[in-house]
Amino acid sequence: MAGAELRNFWGGAGSGIALLVFLGMQGFFFYNSVAAYIMESLGAAARGFSLDATVNLFSQGLTHVPLVLMLVTPLATMRSLAPFRRGGGLDFFQTLPVDGGSMILGQYLAALTSLFILCLLALAPFAALVLLGIGSWAMLLTSALGFLALASAFAAVGLWASAAFPSPVWAGLATLGALGLMWILGWATPYSDDGFGRIWRELAFAPRTVRFIIGLVNPADLLFFVVLTVLALFNARLWLDLRRQTGAD
């Protein structure tokens, strides 16, 4: 199932659109990070001090990868299960000797692989920076680990939306809405009280990914993404079971 889904995605127009959007946006952000660093370095040099390239170029540039990945996730997941529901293909799959859990796992592994491939492509310019002496391999590896955990959660949420909505368009919008909400929760924490602020901080993606990018591997962050992945996949299975019981799209 996973291999077939990977061939369908990377052999179709969806992969071309995802690559164009992801690499185009990531290239734009990387170019702007380099340009901003050069301009700020010139200004700092005129005032008699220098900027840390690892912080201002390497780490700052990496913070854009999760945001672009979030925008591309709907393209990689919205057609995972939604077309089966609308076209009756799900009924056909349920007559095969493959249970719903195996089908969801196969779709999830395909989406996760596709998203992580995009992350690795985004990390290539930063590997070049490490070769130039900016940043470190340790930071790059922890960033890759964080992006893998993030891609895992993104793929699972996208699969849940694809199982819940019969239309790929609605599935993509639901994925983007759910991930976007959890992303912007981190922006509200400085303006909230300790009670709600703590809850929002625990649900937000951004602070956790930043810790990976600066080289900190927090087991609580890994556990958060694992739990979110399991919950999203469990809900996707529930939606498929509901569809099978009711026969309604």
Summary of the structure (lengths in Angstrom):
residues: 249
radius of gyration: 19.9
end to end distance: 22.4
largest distance: 72.6
contacts: 809
relative contact order: 0.13
helix: 84%
strand: 0%
